[in-house]
């Protein structure tokens, strides 16, 4: 696996992604033990294993989201 990217969202998850030698993208969504407001988070981890075409399709769908205001 080559490139690893890690990012925490503003609330409940850490996102970790890697690109495999075969060009697949694996994304691990890890819930935090507690949310930022202190609530217990009992959600399981989610692992996505995506082909390059699936990643392109996902990017196309997510492109409809507006940019955050500065």
N, CA, C and O atoms as a GROMACS GRO file, in nm:
protein
  280
    1UNK      N    1   0.085  -0.116   0.000
    1UNK     CA    2   0.000   0.000   0.000
    1UNK      C    3   0.090   0.123   0.000
    1UNK      O    4   0.194   0.125   0.065
    2UNK      N    5   0.048   0.225  -0.074
    2UNK     CA    6   0.139   0.337  -0.092
    2UNK      C    7   0.099   0.462  -0.016
    2UNK      O    8   0.164   0.497   0.082
    3UNK      N    9  -0.004   0.531  -0.057
    3UNK     CA   10  -0.040   0.660   0.000
    3UNK      C   11  -0.143   0.641   0.111
    3UNK      O   12  -0.245   0.574   0.090
    4UNK      N   13  -0.118   0.699   0.227
    4UNK     CA   14  -0.214   0.695   0.336
    4UNK      C   15  -0.255   0.838   0.369
    4UNK      O   16  -0.171   0.925   0.387
    5UNK      N   17  -0.385   0.860   0.378
    5UNK     CA   18  -0.439   0.992   0.412
    5UNK      C   19  -0.529   0.976   0.533
    5UNK      O   20  -0.611   0.884   0.538
    6UNK      N   21  -0.513   1.064   0.631
    6UNK     CA   22  -0.591   1.057   0.753
    6UNK      C   23  -0.658   1.192   0.774
    6UNK      O   24  -0.595   1.296   0.756
    7UNK      N   25  -0.786   1.191   0.812
    7UNK     CA   26  -0.857   1.316   0.839
    7UNK      C   27  -0.970   1.289   0.938
    7UNK      O   28  -1.042   1.190   0.925
    8UNK      N   29  -0.986   1.376   1.037
    8UNK     CA   30  -1.098   1.366   1.130
    8UNK      C   31  -1.203   1.468   1.088
    8UNK      O   32  -1.170   1.583   1.059
    9UNK      N   33  -1.330   1.424   1.084
    9UNK     CA   34  -1.436   1.518   1.053
    9UNK      C   35  -1.467   1.600   1.179
    9UNK      O   36  -1.405   1.579   1.283
   10UNK      N   37  -1.562   1.691   1.169
   10UNK     CA   38  -1.594   1.780   1.279
   10UNK      C   39  -1.673   1.713   1.389
   10UNK      O   40  -1.704   1.777   1.489
   11UNK      N   41  -1.708   1.586   1.375
   11UNK     CA   42  -1.793   1.525   1.476
   11UNK      C   43  -1.750   1.385   1.514
   11UNK      O   44  -1.681   1.368   1.615
   12UNK      N   45  -1.788   1.284   1.436
   12UNK     CA   46  -1.786   1.147   1.485
   12UNK      C   47  -1.682   1.053   1.426
   12UNK      O   48  -1.658   0.948   1.486
   13UNK      N   49  -1.619   1.083   1.315
   13UNK     CA   50  -1.537   0.983   1.246
   13UNK      C   51  -1.396   1.031   1.214
   13UNK      O   52  -1.372   1.151   1.198
   14UNK      N   53  -1.305   0.935   1.207
   14UNK     CA   54  -1.174   0.955   1.145
   14UNK      C   55  -1.176   0.874   1.016
   14UNK      O   56  -1.219   0.759   1.015
   15UNK      N   57  -1.128   0.934   0.909
   15UNK     CA   58  -1.123   0.869   0.778
   15UNK      C   59  -0.977   0.841   0.744
   15UNK      O   60  -0.894   0.932   0.744
   16UNK      N   61  -0.946   0.716   0.715
   16UNK     CA   62  -0.811   0.678   0.674
   16UNK      C   63  -0.823   0.608   0.540
   16UNK      O   64  -0.903   0.516   0.523
   17UNK      N   65  -0.742   0.651   0.444
   17UNK     CA   66  -0.750   0.588   0.312
   17UNK      C   67  -0.611   0.551   0.264
   17UNK      O   68  -0.512   0.618   0.296
   18UNK      N   69  -0.604   0.444   0.187
   18UNK     CA   70  -0.480   0.400   0.126
   18UNK      C   71  -0.509   0.358  -0.018
   18UNK      O   72  -0.620   0.317  -0.051
   19UNK      N   73  -0.407   0.370  -0.101
   19UNK     CA   74  -0.415   0.322  -0.238
   19UNK      C   75  -0.326   0.198  -0.244
   19UNK      O   76  -0.208   0.205  -0.211
   20UNK      N   77  -0.382   0.086  -0.287
   20UNK     CA   78  -0.305  -0.039  -0.294
   20UNK      C   79  -0.220  -0.042  -0.420
   20UNK      O   80  -0.239   0.039  -0.511
   21UNK      N   81  -0.129  -0.135  -0.425
   21UNK     CA   82  -0.044  -0.152  -0.543
   21UNK      C   83  -0.126  -0.185  -0.667
   21UNK      O   84  -0.083  -0.160  -0.779
   22UNK      N   85  -0.245  -0.243  -0.647
   22UNK     CA   86  -0.334  -0.277  -0.758
   22UNK      C   87  -0.424  -0.160  -0.799
   22UNK      O   88  -0.507  -0.175  -0.889
   23UNK      N   89  -0.408  -0.044  -0.735
   23UNK     CA   90  -0.486   0.073  -0.771
   23UNK      C   91  -0.621   0.084  -0.702
   23UNK      O   92  -0.698   0.174  -0.733
   24UNK      N   93  -0.651  -0.005  -0.610
   24UNK     CA   94  -0.776   0.002  -0.535
   24UNK      C   95  -0.760   0.101  -0.421
   24UNK      O   96  -0.649   0.120  -0.370
   25UNK      N   97  -0.869   0.163  -0.381
   25UNK     CA   98  -0.868   0.257  -0.269
   25UNK      C   99  -0.944   0.192  -0.154
   25UNK      O  100  -1.059   0.150  -0.169
   26UNK      N  101  -0.879   0.185  -0.040
   26UNK     CA  102  -0.944   0.132   0.080
   26UNK      C  103  -0.964   0.250   0.175
   26UNK      O  104  -0.870   0.325   0.204
   27UNK      N  105  -1.087   0.265   0.224
   27UNK     CA  106  -1.120   0.374   0.316
   27UNK      C  107  -1.175   0.311   0.443
   27UNK      O  108  -1.269   0.231   0.439
   28UNK      N  109  -1.115   0.347   0.557
   28UNK     CA  110  -1.160   0.299   0.686
   28UNK      C  111  -1.225   0.416   0.759
   28UNK      O  112  -1.160   0.517   0.786
   29UNK      N  113  -1.354   0.402   0.792
   29UNK     CA  114  -1.426   0.501   0.870
   29UNK      C  115  -1.429   0.451   1.014
   29UNK      O  116  -1.493   0.350   1.044
   30UNK      N  117  -1.362   0.522   1.103
   30UNK     CA  118  -1.351   0.480   1.243
   30UNK      C  119  -1.427   0.579   1.330
   30UNK      O  120  -1.390   0.696   1.337
   31UNK      N  121  -1.532   0.533   1.398
   31UNK     CA  122  -1.603   0.624   1.488
   31UNK      C  123  -1.518   0.651   1.612
   31UNK      O  124  -1.442   0.566   1.656
   32UNK      N  125  -1.532   0.769   1.667
   32UNK     CA  126  -1.463   0.804   1.791
   32UNK      C  127  -1.537   0.744   1.908
   32UNK      O  128  -1.659   0.727   1.902
   33UNK      N  129  -1.465   0.711   2.015
   33UNK     CA  130  -1.529   0.653   2.134
   33UNK      C  131  -1.635   0.749   2.187
   33UNK      O  132  -1.739   0.705   2.237
   34UNK      N  133  -1.609   0.877   2.177
   34UNK     CA  134  -1.706   0.978   2.218
   34UNK      C  135  -1.711   1.086   2.110
   34UNK      O  136  -1.610   1.116   2.046
   35UNK      N  137  -1.829   1.142   2.090
   35UNK     CA  138  -1.842   1.252   1.997
   35UNK      C  139  -1.785   1.378   2.062
   35UNK      O  140  -1.755   1.376   2.181
   36UNK      N  141  -1.770   1.484   1.987
   36UNK     CA  142  -1.712   1.607   2.041
   36UNK      C  143  -1.797   1.666   2.154
   36UNK      O  144  -1.744   1.736   2.240
   37UNK      N  145  -1.928   1.637   2.155
   37UNK     CA  146  -2.013   1.688   2.264
   37UNK      C  147  -2.021   1.590   2.382
   37UNK      O  148  -2.102   1.610   2.472
   38UNK      N  149  -1.938   1.483   2.382
   38UNK     CA  150  -1.927   1.393   2.495
   38UNK      C  151  -2.018   1.271   2.494
   38UNK      O  152  -2.012   1.189   2.585
   39UNK      N  153  -2.103   1.256   2.391
   39UNK     CA  154  -2.190   1.138   2.383
   39UNK      C  155  -2.111   1.014   2.349
   39UNK      O  156  -2.011   1.020   2.277
   40UNK      N  157  -2.156   0.899   2.400
   40UNK     CA  158  -2.095   0.770   2.368
   40UNK      C  159  -2.123   0.736   2.221
   40UNK      O  160  -2.235   0.757   2.174
   41UNK      N  161  -2.025   0.684   2.150
   41UNK     CA  162  -2.042   0.648   2.010
   41UNK      C  163  -2.020   0.497   1.997
   41UNK      O  164  -1.908   0.449   2.013
   42UNK      N  165  -2.126   0.422   1.968
   42UNK     CA  166  -2.117   0.276   1.962
   42UNK      C  167  -2.120   0.224   1.818
   42UNK      O  168  -2.145   0.105   1.798
   43UNK      N  169  -2.096   0.306   1.721
   43UNK     CA  170  -2.100   0.262   1.581
   43UNK      C  171  -1.977   0.178   1.547
   43UNK      O  172  -1.868   0.204   1.598
   44UNK      N  173  -1.993   0.077   1.461
   44UNK     CA  174  -1.879  -0.006   1.421
   44UNK      C  175  -1.792   0.063   1.317
   44UNK      O  176  -1.834   0.160   1.253
   45UNK      N  177  -1.670   0.014   1.300
   45UNK     CA  178  -1.584   0.060   1.190
   45UNK      C  179  -1.644   0.014   1.058
   45UNK      O  180  -1.712  -0.088   1.052
   46UNK      N  181  -1.617   0.090   0.953
   46UNK     CA  182  -1.663   0.054   0.820
   46UNK      C  183  -1.542   0.057   0.727
   46UNK      O  184  -1.468   0.155   0.724
   47UNK      N  185  -1.522  -0.053   0.652
   47UNK     CA  186  -1.413  -0.059   0.556
   47UNK      C  187  -1.471  -0.065   0.416
   47UNK      O  188  -1.549  -0.155   0.384
   48UNK      N  189  -1.434   0.032   0.332
   48UNK     CA  190  -1.474   0.033   0.192
   48UNK      C  191  -1.353  -0.009   0.108
   48UNK      O  192  -1.242   0.039   0.132
   49UNK      N  193  -1.374  -0.096   0.013
   49UNK     CA  194  -1.269  -0.141  -0.078
   49UNK      C  195  -1.319  -0.108  -0.219
   49UNK      O  196  -1.405  -0.178  -0.272
   50UNK      N  197  -1.265  -0.002  -0.278
   50UNK     CA  198  -1.320   0.053  -0.402
   50UNK      C  199  -1.224   0.039  -0.520
   50UNK      O  200  -1.103   0.059  -0.506
   51UNK      N  201  -1.280   0.005  -0.634
   51UNK     CA  202  -1.202   0.002  -0.758
   51UNK      C  203  -1.184   0.146  -0.806
   51UNK      O  204  -1.254   0.236  -0.760
   52UNK      N  205  -1.090   0.170  -0.899
   52UNK     CA  206  -1.074   0.305  -0.953
   52UNK      C  207  -1.204   0.360  -1.014
   52UNK      O  208  -1.234   0.478  -0.998
   53UNK      N  209  -1.281   0.275  -1.084
   53UNK     CA  210  -1.408   0.322  -1.141
   53UNK      C  211  -1.509   0.358  -1.033
   53UNK      O  212  -1.583   0.456  -1.047
   54UNK      N  213  -1.512   0.281  -0.924
   54UNK     CA  214  -1.604   0.312  -0.813
   54UNK      C  215  -1.564   0.444  -0.746
   54UNK      O  216  -1.651   0.522  -0.706
   55UNK      N  217  -1.433   0.470  -0.734
   55UNK     CA  218  -1.387   0.597  -0.677
   55UNK      C  219  -1.429   0.713  -0.767
   55UNK      O  220  -1.477   0.815  -0.718
   56UNK      N  221  -1.412   0.698  -0.898
   56UNK     CA  222  -1.454   0.804  -0.991
   56UNK      C  223  -1.603   0.831  -0.979
   56UNK      O  224  -1.646   0.947  -0.979
   57UNK      N  225  -1.684   0.724  -0.970
   57UNK     CA  226  -1.828   0.740  -0.954
   57UNK      C  227  -1.863   0.810  -0.824
   57UNK      O  228  -1.951   0.897  -0.822
   58UNK      N  229  -1.796   0.774  -0.716
   58UNK     CA  230  -1.820   0.838  -0.587
   58UNK      C  231  -1.784   0.985  -0.590
   58UNK      O  232  -1.858   1.069  -0.539
   59UNK      N  233  -1.671   1.018  -0.651
   59UNK     CA  234  -1.631   1.158  -0.663
   59UNK      C  235  -1.734   1.236  -0.743
   59UNK      O  236  -1.767   1.349  -0.708
   60UNK      N  237  -1.785   1.177  -0.850
   60UNK     CA  238  -1.887   1.244  -0.931
   60UNK      C  239  -2.014   1.272  -0.852
   60UNK      O  240  -2.075   1.378  -0.869
   61UNK      N  241  -2.054   1.180  -0.768
   61UNK     CA  242  -2.173   1.199  -0.686
   61UNK      C  243  -2.149   1.305  -0.578
   61UNK      O  244  -2.235   1.390  -0.554
   62UNK      N  245  -2.032   1.299  -0.515
   62UNK     CA  246  -2.003   1.393  -0.407
   62UNK      C  247  -1.977   1.535  -0.458
   62UNK      O  248  -1.982   1.630  -0.381
   63UNK      N  249  -1.949   1.547  -0.586
   63UNK     CA  250  -1.922   1.679  -0.644
   63UNK      C  251  -2.042   1.772  -0.638
   63UNK      O  252  -2.027   1.892  -0.660
   64UNK      N  253  -2.161   1.719  -0.609
   64UNK     CA  254  -2.279   1.804  -0.601
   64UNK      C  255  -2.287   1.882  -0.471
   64UNK      O  256  -2.366   1.975  -0.459
   65UNK      N  257  -2.204   1.844  -0.371
   65UNK     CA  258  -2.205   1.915  -0.244
   65UNK      C  259  -2.143   2.055  -0.262
   65UNK      O  260  -2.041   2.069  -0.329
   66UNK      N  261  -2.204   2.156  -0.202
   66UNK     CA  262  -2.146   2.290  -0.213
   66UNK      C  263  -2.018   2.300  -0.129
   66UNK      O  264  -2.002   2.227  -0.031
   67UNK      N  265  -1.929   2.389  -0.170
   67UNK     CA  266  -1.809   2.414  -0.091
   67UNK      C  267  -1.847   2.481   0.040
   67UNK      O  268  -1.948   2.551   0.048
   68UNK      N  269  -1.766   2.459   0.143
   68UNK     CA  270  -1.789   2.526   0.272
   68UNK      C  271  -1.764   2.674   0.254
   68UNK      O  272  -1.673   2.714   0.182
   69UNK      N  273  -1.844   2.758   0.319
   69UNK     CA  274  -1.815   2.902   0.314
   69UNK      C  275  -1.684   2.931   0.387
   69UNK      O  276  -1.652   2.867   0.486
   70UNK      N  277  -1.609   3.028   0.337
   70UNK     CA  278  -1.480   3.061   0.399
   70UNK      C  279  -1.497   3.133   0.530
   70UNK      O  280  -1.399   3.168   0.595
   0.00000   0.00000   0.00000
